[in-house]
Amino acid sequence: MYIQAQDSEGYWGTITAHSIDTNPPSVAGNINCSGAKCQFNVENAESGFDYKWQLSTGDMLEGESATYVLPALGSYSASLVVTNSIGVSNSLAMDFDVTELFAPEAVVSHLCNYLACEFDASGSTDVDSDTLTYAWKVEDSSANGELFTHTFSQAGSYKVELVVTDEHEQEARYELDLKVEAEPDPVPLPEVIDDVKKDSSGSNSLFGLLVITLGAFIRRARVKH
């Protein structure tokens, strides 16, 4: 291909020749699965090229590397489409299998202030899942979500139950035997004696006692002389 440029005043520049490779780009890739979570990788990727993965599930992934969670066990296929900088494309079809599913791992922490307790399952994990649901049960109460709060009816020992489920219906069950105590009754204030009650200021009572004691001491000294 030959290119000649013209400037704003109408003068033409030097004609230059450029070669363009119109051959389809090379395509190479691999797919690695851990349970239902699969990694799609382009081999020998070129800068400026566009990469798309068309999955047999109907979903489209983009980029040199992409991750996707398949919905179930079974056989699947993916077509890697590579487009170069001038719009020429090539594709490669690949088959792959999901042969196992992994269950979640339930991880729970808790903190109690007497009968009021907070439970946290946000540390739970799943190797081949992006979505986890949480179902709690304790006493007559039930709730959903990573975080759960509950105030127990009275002191005693209780069982806290949690079921963590992923999108493949794989489950992890967690049980906690928990003992809670009621908040102790407040300590009563000491009783004030009657003589102190009569004088709420306290300072006047003390001053009166000092005057009486000093007067008695002076009278005793006069008697001795």
NORDA-V768767 format. One record per residue. N is the residue number from 1. SS is DSSP state (hx for helix, st for strand, lp for the rest). PHI is phi in whole degrees, 0 to 359 (* if undefined). Layout:
n->N ss->SS phi->PHI
n->N ss->SS phi->PHI
This chain:
n->1 ss->lp phi->*
n->2 ss->st phi->251
n->3 ss->st phi->232
n->4 ss->lp phi->227
n->5 ss->lp phi->261
n->6 ss->st phi->239
n->7 ss->lp phi->271
n->8 ss->lp phi->292
n->9 ss->lp phi->263
n->10 ss->lp phi->92
n->11 ss->lp phi->274
n->12 ss->st phi->265
n->13 ss->lp phi->268
n->14 ss->lp phi->286
n->15 ss->lp phi->281
n->16 ss->st phi->239
n->17 ss->st phi->255
n->18 ss->lp phi->229
n->19 ss->lp phi->263
n->20 ss->lp phi->237
n->21 ss->lp phi->275
n->22 ss->lp phi->265
n->23 ss->lp phi->290
n->24 ss->lp phi->300
n->25 ss->lp phi->293
n->26 ss->lp phi->287
n->27 ss->lp phi->231
n->28 ss->lp phi->208
n->29 ss->st phi->197
n->30 ss->st phi->214
n->31 ss->st phi->231
n->32 ss->st phi->234
n->33 ss->st phi->243
n->34 ss->st phi->239
n->35 ss->lp phi->66
n->36 ss->lp phi->266
n->37 ss->st phi->265
n->38 ss->st phi->243
n->39 ss->st phi->252
n->40 ss->st phi->251
n->41 ss->st phi->232
n->42 ss->st phi->272
n->43 ss->lp phi->262
n->44 ss->lp phi->56
n->45 ss->lp phi->295
n->46 ss->lp phi->249
n->47 ss->lp phi->295
n->48 ss->lp phi->88
n->49 ss->lp phi->270
n->50 ss->st phi->252
n->51 ss->st phi->234
n->52 ss->st phi->225
n->53 ss->st phi->247
n->54 ss->st phi->261
n->55 ss->st phi->268
n->56 ss->lp phi->292
n->57 ss->lp phi->283
n->58 ss->lp phi->100
n->59 ss->lp phi->272
n->60 ss->st phi->241
n->61 ss->st phi->246
n->62 ss->st phi->232
n->63 ss->lp phi->111
n->64 ss->lp phi->293
n->65 ss->st phi->219
n->66 ss->st phi->211
n->67 ss->st phi->238
n->68 ss->st phi->212
n->69 ss->st phi->259
n->70 ss->lp phi->284
n->71 ss->lp phi->283
n->72 ss->lp phi->195
n->73 ss->lp phi->296
n->74 ss->st phi->145
n->75 ss->st phi->259
n->76 ss->st phi->223
n->77 ss->st phi->221
n->78 ss->st phi->218
n->79 ss->st phi->247
n->80 ss->st phi->269
n->81 ss->st phi->251
n->82 ss->st phi->247
n->83 ss->st phi->236
n->84 ss->lp phi->275
n->85 ss->lp phi->291
n->86 ss->lp phi->254
n->87 ss->lp phi->90
n->88 ss->lp phi->274
n->89 ss->st phi->243
n->90 ss->st phi->211
n->91 ss->st phi->219
n->92 ss->st phi->218
n->93 ss->st phi->265
n->94 ss->st phi->226
n->95 ss->st phi->256
n->96 ss->st phi->206
n->97 ss->st phi->233
n->98 ss->st phi->255
n->99 ss->lp phi->252
n->100 ss->lp phi->208
n->101 ss->lp phi->234
n->102 ss->lp phi->252
n->103 ss->lp phi->277
n->104 ss->lp phi->292
n->105 ss->st phi->243
n->106 ss->lp phi->275
n->107 ss->lp phi->234
n->108 ss->lp phi->231
n->109 ss->st phi->237
n->110 ss->st phi->213
n->111 ss->st phi->215
n->112 ss->st phi->239
n->113 ss->st phi->241
n->114 ss->lp phi->59
n->115 ss->lp phi->276
n->116 ss->st phi->268
n->117 ss->st phi->232
n->118 ss->st phi->240
n->119 ss->st phi->238
n->120 ss->st phi->229
n->121 ss->lp phi->247
n->122 ss->lp phi->293
n->123 ss->lp phi->277
n->124 ss->lp phi->293
n->125 ss->st phi->226
n->126 ss->lp phi->207
n->127 ss->lp phi->297
n->128 ss->lp phi->239
n->129 ss->lp phi->217
n->130 ss->lp phi->250
n->131 ss->lp phi->226
n->132 ss->st phi->238
n->133 ss->st phi->242
n->134 ss->st phi->231
n->135 ss->st phi->235
n->136 ss->st phi->255
n->137 ss->st phi->210
n->138 ss->st phi->204
n->139 ss->lp phi->51
n->140 ss->lp phi->259
n->141 ss->st phi->253
n->142 ss->st phi->218
n->143 ss->st phi->200
n->144 ss->st phi->238
n->145 ss->lp phi->118
n->146 ss->lp phi->296
n->147 ss->st phi->253
n->148 ss->st phi->215
n->149 ss->st phi->240
n->150 ss->st phi->206
n->151 ss->st phi->251
n->152 ss->lp phi->286
n->153 ss->lp phi->289
n->154 ss->lp phi->196
n->155 ss->lp phi->295
n->156 ss->st phi->153
n->157 ss->st phi->255
n->158 ss->st phi->222
n->159 ss->st phi->248
n->160 ss->st phi->256
n->161 ss->st phi->243
n->162 ss->st phi->222
n->163 ss->st phi->239
n->164 ss->st phi->256
n->165 ss->st phi->233
n->166 ss->st phi->260
n->167 ss->lp phi->288
n->168 ss->lp phi->261
n->169 ss->lp phi->65
n->170 ss->lp phi->275
n->171 ss->st phi->237
n->172 ss->st phi->229
n->173 ss->st phi->250
n->174 ss->st phi->228
n->175 ss->st phi->231
n->176 ss->st phi->232
n->177 ss->st phi->272
n->178 ss->st phi->237
n->179 ss->st phi->247
n->180 ss->st phi->240
n->181 ss->lp phi->238
n->182 ss->lp phi->282
n->183 ss->lp phi->292
n->184 ss->lp phi->295
n->185 ss->lp phi->294
n->186 ss->lp phi->294
n->187 ss->lp phi->285
n->188 ss->lp phi->290
n->189 ss->lp phi->288
n->190 ss->lp phi->295
n->191 ss->lp phi->286
n->192 ss->lp phi->272
n->193 ss->lp phi->290
n->194 ss->hx phi->297
n->195 ss->hx phi->297
n->196 ss->hx phi->285
n->197 ss->hx phi->300
n->198 ss->hx phi->296
n->199 ss->lp phi->237
n->200 ss->lp phi->291
n->201 ss->lp phi->286
n->202 ss->lp phi->79
n->203 ss->hx phi->292
n->204 ss->hx phi->296
n->205 ss->hx phi->297
n->206 ss->hx phi->293
n->207 ss->hx phi->296
n->208 ss->hx phi->297
n->209 ss->hx phi->295
n->210 ss->hx phi->293
n->211 ss->hx phi->297
n->212 ss->hx phi->298
n->213 ss->hx phi->294
n->214 ss->hx phi->294
n->215 ss->hx phi->296
n->216 ss->hx phi->295
n->217 ss->hx phi->294
n->218 ss->hx phi->295
n->219 ss->hx phi->297
n->220 ss->hx phi->294
n->221 ss->hx phi->294
n->222 ss->hx phi->294
n->223 ss->hx phi->297
n->224 ss->hx phi->292
n->225 ss->lp phi->276
